Amino acid sequence: MNILKLGLLATILISSSCSTIYFDNGNKTGHVVKKSIHHHAVFALVEVSAPLDLKGTCGDNKEWSSVKVETKFGTALLNSILTSAIRIPGSWSMNNTEISCASVSAE
């Protein structure tokens, strides 16, 4: 039984990977205005959280400059534990998101 628990723990740790993806809107530099956690299911094919509202978050006089989607080690570990508890691979995952906004330049 201890070998089974050790194997499960090793599998959870190995499958806990970190990643960061940036979506940039040109060369604008902005500041972070909103941080949130985004939930999805079924191998990230189904959004559980509402889609990110970039225009609504930044307002009328600003536009989004960058969106950062990150899976930190703690989040990845929690994703693995939740998936193991549900016993369906890829059933649930979450990412940390940050939306940065910049002032609209007059052209």
C-alpha positions as CSV (number, residue, x, y, z in Angstrom):
1,M,0.0,0.0,0.0
2,N,2.9,2.4,0.8
3,I,4.4,1.7,-2.7
4,L,1.0,2.7,-4.2
5,K,0.9,5.9,-2.3
6,L,4.5,6.7,-3.2
7,G,3.8,6.0,-6.9
8,L,0.7,8.2,-6.8
9,L,2.7,11.0,-5.2
10,A,5.5,10.7,-7.7
11,T,2.9,10.8,-10.6
12,I,1.3,13.9,-9.2
13,L,4.7,15.7,-8.8
14,I,5.9,14.7,-12.3
15,S,2.6,15.8,-13.9
16,S,2.7,19.2,-12.2
17,S,4.2,21.4,-14.8
18,C,4.6,25.1,-14.9
19,S,4.0,27.4,-18.0
20,T,3.6,31.0,-18.9
21,I,2.1,32.4,-22.1
22,Y,1.9,36.1,-23.0
23,F,-0.5,37.5,-25.5
24,D,0.8,41.0,-26.5
25,N,-1.2,43.7,-28.3
26,G,1.6,45.5,-30.2
27,N,4.5,47.2,-28.4
28,K,2.4,49.0,-25.8
29,T,3.5,49.0,-22.2
30,G,0.8,48.9,-19.6
31,H,0.1,48.1,-16.0
32,V,-1.7,45.1,-14.5
33,V,-5.3,46.0,-13.7
34,K,-6.8,42.6,-13.0
35,K,-5.5,39.3,-11.7
36,S,-7.8,36.3,-11.6
37,I,-8.0,32.5,-11.7
38,H,-9.5,31.0,-14.8
39,H,-11.1,27.5,-14.6
40,H,-11.6,25.0,-17.4
41,A,-12.5,21.3,-17.8
42,V,-12.1,18.4,-20.2
43,F,-8.5,19.0,-21.2
44,A,-9.1,22.8,-21.2
45,L,-11.7,22.4,-24.0
46,V,-14.6,23.7,-21.9
47,E,-14.4,27.1,-20.1
48,V,-16.0,27.0,-16.7
49,S,-15.1,30.6,-15.9
50,A,-16.5,33.5,-18.0
51,P,-14.3,34.5,-20.9
52,L,-11.9,37.4,-20.2
53,D,-13.5,40.7,-21.0
54,L,-10.6,42.8,-22.1
55,K,-12.5,45.9,-23.3
56,G,-14.6,45.9,-20.2
57,T,-11.6,45.5,-17.9
58,C,-9.6,48.2,-19.5
59,G,-12.4,50.7,-20.0
60,D,-13.1,53.2,-22.8
61,N,-9.9,55.3,-22.7
62,K,-7.5,52.3,-22.5
63,E,-6.9,49.1,-24.5
64,W,-5.4,45.9,-23.4
65,S,-1.6,45.7,-23.9
66,S,-0.9,42.1,-22.6
67,V,-2.6,39.1,-21.2
68,K,-0.5,36.7,-19.1
69,V,-1.7,33.1,-18.6
70,E,0.4,31.3,-16.1
71,T,0.3,27.9,-14.4
72,K,2.5,28.1,-11.3
73,F,3.8,25.0,-9.5
74,G,1.3,25.3,-6.7
75,T,-1.6,25.6,-9.2
76,A,-0.3,22.7,-11.3
77,L,0.0,20.6,-8.1
78,L,-3.5,21.4,-7.1
79,N,-4.7,20.6,-10.6
80,S,-3.1,17.2,-10.4
81,I,-4.5,16.5,-6.9
82,L,-8.0,17.5,-8.0
83,T,-7.7,15.4,-11.2
84,S,-6.5,12.4,-9.1
85,A,-9.4,12.9,-6.6
86,I,-12.0,13.0,-9.4
87,R,-10.2,10.1,-11.1
88,I,-10.8,11.4,-14.6
89,P,-7.6,12.6,-16.3
90,G,-7.9,16.2,-17.6
91,S,-11.2,16.7,-15.9
92,W,-10.3,20.1,-14.2
93,S,-7.6,22.7,-14.4
94,M,-7.0,26.3,-13.7
95,N,-4.6,29.1,-14.6
96,N,-3.7,32.4,-13.1
97,T,-4.4,35.3,-15.5
98,E,-3.3,38.9,-15.5
99,I,-4.7,41.6,-17.8
100,S,-2.5,44.7,-18.5
101,C,-4.0,47.9,-20.0
102,A,-2.3,50.9,-21.7
103,S,-3.5,54.3,-22.6
104,V,-4.8,54.7,-26.1
105,S,-2.4,56.9,-28.1
106,A,-3.8,59.5,-30.4
107,E,-2.6,59.0,-34.0
